[in-house]
Amino acid sequence: MKTATISFGQQMPLEEMQRAEQATLACDLFVAIGSSLVVYPAAGFPQVAKMSGARLIIINNEPTDLDPLFDLVLHQQIGPTLSAVVNL
């Protein structure tokens, strides 16, 4: 059974992509979690958010080519990092 997944080479669902773009344009804070930010079109959302005035945070184990775009870059494990944020 396959639910709400997209394989490489498949088209992204148009309605969901439009909703994601609208949310990205309207956000004040954009948080990327566990992404290499290399697969488009989703990898373009941080740039869209930044151009719309949002602050950007990325939490990822490895550096990405887009790290310089982000206001806060955390090269940390996701689970412990988010647990620490929740417990603030």
N, C-alpha and C positions, 0 to 999 in steps of 0.2 A: 504494500500500500504506500502511496506517495501523497503526502499532504504538505501544501505550501512550501515546496522546494523548487529551486530552479537549478538545472544542470548547466554546465558550461556549454555555450552555443545556443541555448534557448533564449527566446525573447522574454524580457521582463514584462509582467502584466501591466498594461497601460494605466489602468485606474489606480493601482497601488503606487506606481511610479509618480503619477500626478499628485497623489496625496502626500507622498514623501517629499516631493519638491515644494509643495505649498507649506508643509510643516517646517521644512528647512529654511525657506524664505522668511517665515514668521518667528523663528526661534531667537531667543536671547543668548542661549547657551547650547552649544552642540557638543555632545560627548561621543567620541568614537571608542569602542571597546573591543579589543581583540581582533583588529583588522589590519591587514597589510596595506590596505588602501591602494591596491593595484588593479582591481577588477571594476571596470566601468559598466554602467553609468553610476553605480552607487559610490564609487571612489571620488566622484566629482562633487558630492554633497558638501564636504568640508569647505571647498572653495566657494560654493554658492552661499553657504552660511556666513563665511567671513566677509564676502562682498556685501552681504545684507546687514553687516554690523554685529554679528554674533561673536561671542567669545568662544574659543575652541579648546577642548581638553581631549587628549588621547591617552588611553591606558592600553599598553601592548608590551609584550615581552621583548620584542625586537624593534629596532628603529625602522622608520618608514621614510620614503623620499619626501613625504609631505610634513614631516615633523617641524620644519622651520615655520610652517603656516600656523601652527598651534600656539596658543598662549600658555598652556601647561602641558608638558610631555612627561608621562610617567612610564618608564620602562620597568614595569613590575608585573608580578603575577596578578591576574584579574581578581580571583577570589579573595585573597587576603587584602588587597587594596580596597575593593568595594566594601568588605566587612569593616575595615577601618573607617571608611567614609560614613557608613550607616551608623556606626557607634559614636560619631562626633557629638 
